[in-house]
Amino acid sequence: MNTLYKSIGISKQSFHQKMDRLSVSLSEQKQLLLLVYQIRKDHPTMNCRDMYYKLLPQTMGRDAFERFCKQEGLMSVRVKNWRRTTDSSGVVRFDNLMNDLTINRLNQVWQSDITYYEVKDKFYYITFIEDSFSRKIVGHYVSQRLNTEQTTLPALGTAIKNRKNTKLDGLIFHSDGGGQYYDKEFLKLTKKHKINNSMCEYPWENGKVERLNGVIKNNYLKHREINSYSDLVKEVDRSVQLYNEEKPHINLKRKTPCEFEKHYICKKKKNLRKGKVALLHLSFLKKI
C-alpha cells in the first residue's frame, strides 16, 4: 500500500484524512436531507437559500447546499421517494431490528431522533433518546452544530449514565438513517456497551420518537420565552423533566414515564422474591 501511495503522490496520512473528511461530509448530508424534510413540513414555501442560512451546515457552503437541494429535488415542494439516499458510498445501514418485535421490558429498545428548533432566525438541534417501553426520555442534548460530537454522542453518553445501574447488553438502539447514527465514534460507544444498532428505512418507522419531538416542541417549548441558545438549553432540560415526571400517558395507564418505570421495577422485584420463596419451599419439600 505504501508503494501505491507513493505512486499517486500522496502520503498514507493524507489519504486517511481525506477519507475522514468525506465520511463527515456524507454523514452531514444524510442528516441534512432528513432535516430539510422536517423544515419543508413546517415551512412549505421556504427557499433553499433561506434554509442554508438557518441550518449553516458545517461541511457545505451556500452554493454546494443549493446544488445538493437541486440534486435531491428540493428546489420545490414534492413528494419524496424515501428509498433514495444522497450517496451510498461510505454509508452504513443497519437492519431494522424492530420489525415484528414485541416490546415488553425496560432497556429493550431505545429510539432516537434529531430535530431542529428555531430561535431568532437561527436553527439549533435537539437529540432525544427515548425508552420505547416506558416512553421515558433517557438522554437528550441541545447543540449548535449537526456533527456527531454535538448530537448523538453526548445524548447517548447521558442515556448510558442515567441507566448506569441497569444491564444494557443486547439493547436495541433504533434510529433513522442519519449519518450521526453510523459515525465511527458513535459506533465505538454502542459496541463498548454491547448495544445493537437498528435503522428504519422510512421516517414513520421511528414514529414514537417523532411524536416525542412534536410534543416537546409544540406542547412545551412553543409556550416558553426563548431568545438564545442558553435559554433553549434551559427550557429543553425543564421540558424533559416535566415530560418524564408529570405528564401522564394513556398507553402507560395514565402514569407518567417515571411512575411507570417505578411501578414496573417494584413489580419485577416482588415477582423475583416470590420466585425465590417458591424455590426455597420446593427445596425444603424435597428434603423431607
N, C-alpha and C positions, 0 to 999 in steps of 0.2 A: 504493500500500500504506500509506503514512503516513496518508492520509485515512481509510482503513479502521481503522487502529489507533486514531486519534483518536475515530472514531465509536463504538467499543466501549469507550472509556475506559481503554485500556492503552497502554503505550509499546512500541515495537519491541523494545527490550532485554528488557522483562519477558516479552513473548511468547516470545522465543527461550530465555530462561532456563527458562520453564515447560516448553517442548518438550524441552530438555536433561534436565530432571528426570524427565519422562515417559519419555524414552528410557532413562535409567539404571534406572528402576523396571522397565520392561519387560524389559531385559536381565537384571536380577537374578531376576525372576520365572521366566524361561525356564531359567536355570541352577538355580534352586531346585527346579524341577519335576524335573529330572534327578537332583539330589542326594537329594531325598526318596525317589525310587525306589531309589537305592543304599542309603539307610538302611533302607527297608522290606525290602530283600532280606536285610540283616544283622540287623535288629530288627523282625520281622513284627508285633509287638504294640505297638510304641511309639506312644503317642498324639501328636496334633498339637501339644499344648501342650509336651510334653517336647522334641519336635523343635525347636520355636521357640526354647526356652532353650538348646539346644545349637548351633543354627545362628546365632541372633541376626542375622537379615537387616538390612542397612543401611537399606533404604528401606521397611520394613514393620514395623508394630507387632504385638503379640501377637494382638489381635482380627482385624486385617487378614490376618495369616498364617493364622489358623483359618478365616476366610471363604474365603481362597484355596484352602486344602486341601479345604474342602467343595465349592467350585466345581469342583475338579479330581477329585472322587470319591475323595479320600484320607483321609476320616474313618475308613474301614475298609478292610482289605486287599481288593483286587480286581484283576483283570487289566485293564491299561491299554490303551486304543486309542492307539497311538503316533502316529497320524495327526493327532490333535487337538493344538492348541497353546493356550497360555494366552490369547493375544490377538495376532491377526495384524497389527494396526496398528503401524507402525513397525518390524516385524520383518523382517530381511533373511534371505533364504535363497539359498544358492549351489547350483549344480548339483553332483551327486556325480560328480567327475571320475575317480573310481577304478573306475567301472563298466567291466568288460572291459579293464582296464588291466594290462599285463604290467610288473611292477617288476623292472628288471634293472640298476640303477645307483644309486650314492650320490646324495643330494640330488635324487632324482626325486620322492619323496613323503615328507613328514613328517606323522605323525599325532599328534594331541594330545587330552588329556582332563584334566578337573579332578575330583579325588576328595577325599574327606574322611578325616581321621584323628582319633580321639577321644583326648584326654588330660585326665585329671582332670575328667570330665563336661563337657568343652568340645570343640567341633569346630574343627579347623584344616583348611586346604585345601592340597592339593598339585597343582600343574600340571606335567604331563610332556609333553615333545615327543620323539618317537622317530623315527629314520630307518627307514622301512619296509623298506629293502633290507638294512641291516646289523644292525638291531634295537638300535642304539646310542642311548642317551638323550643327545640333543644339547643339550637345555635343560630346566631344571626350576626351580620356585620354590615355597617354602612360605610361606603367608600366613595372617594372622589374619582377613582380610576377603575377601569374594567379588568385590569390584569389579575391573574390568579392570586398574587400576594396580597391583594386588597379585597378579594371577594370570597371565593370558595375556601381558600386555605385557612384564613382566620376564623371563618364561620364553622368549618369542620373542627378546627382546634378547640373552639369554645364548646361545641357539642360533645366532643370526647371528654373534655374536662368536666362538663356538667354531668356526664354519665360515668365518672371515674370509678364508682363503686359497683358497677354492673359489668357483666360479660358482654363483649361486643363481637366475639368470634362468630363469623357466619352472617353478621348483619348485612342486609342488602341496602346499598346506597343508590337510590334511584333519582335520575335527573333527565333533563333534555340533552340534546347533543352539543351543547355549548362547549367551546374549547377549554374553558376553565375546569371542566369536569374530566378532561383527559390529559391535562398538563402533567408533565413528568413529576413535578414536586407534589402535586395533589395525589397522584397515584402512589408515590412513595409513602405518603401518610396513610392511605387506605390499606396498602399492603402491610405496613407495620402493624396495624391493628386488626389484620385478617378480615377486612371489610370487603364484601363482594360488590363490584361496580355494576350498575344496571342502567340502561338508557332506553328512552322511548323514541319511537320513530316520528310520532305526531304529537303536537303540544297538548292535545286533550288527554293523552295517556298519562299526563302528570297533573291530573285535574285537581287533586286535593290541595297541593301547594299553590296552584294557580289561583284557586279560590281564596286561599290564605292571603296572597298578595292583595287581592281586591278588598278583603275585609280590613286589613291593616291600613291600606291607603285611603279607602273611602269611609270607613266607619270610625277611624281614629285620627290619622294624620291630617286629613282634609279639614278637620274641625279645630286644629291647633294653629297657633300663630308661629309660623316657621319662616325665619328671614335669613338664615345662614346654615352652613354645613353643621356647625356645632349645635344649633337648635334642632336640626333634623336628627342628629345622633341621640340627643337627649330625649326627643319625643318618640323615636323608634324604640328605645330602651323602655320607656314608660308604657308604650302601647303593647309591647311584647309581654310585660309583666301583667298588665290588665287582662290581656287575652288569655294568658295561662292561668291566672289566679282568680279571675272574676267573671269571665264570660262563659255561661252555660251553653252546652251543645245538645241538640236534640238527639244526635246519634250516640251521645255519652249518657243518655238517660237524665238529661238536664244537669249533669255535673260539669264543673269546669275541668279542663285537662289535668290540673294539679290534683283536684279532688278524685278524679277518675283513677289516676295513677296510684294515689294513696290507697284507695279502696281495693284496687287490683292487687297491690303488693301485700296488703293486710290479709286479703282472702287467700292469696298464694301461700303465705306463711302459716295461716291457720290450717289449710289443707295439708301442708307439709308436716305439721305437728300431729295431725290426725293420722297421717300415714305412718309416722314413726311409732305412735302409740299402738296402732294396729299390728305393726311388725313385732313390737315387744310382746304384745299379747299372744300372737301366734307362736313366738319363740318359747314363751312360758308354757303354753299348752303342749308343745312338742316335748318339753322336758318332763311333764307329768304323764 
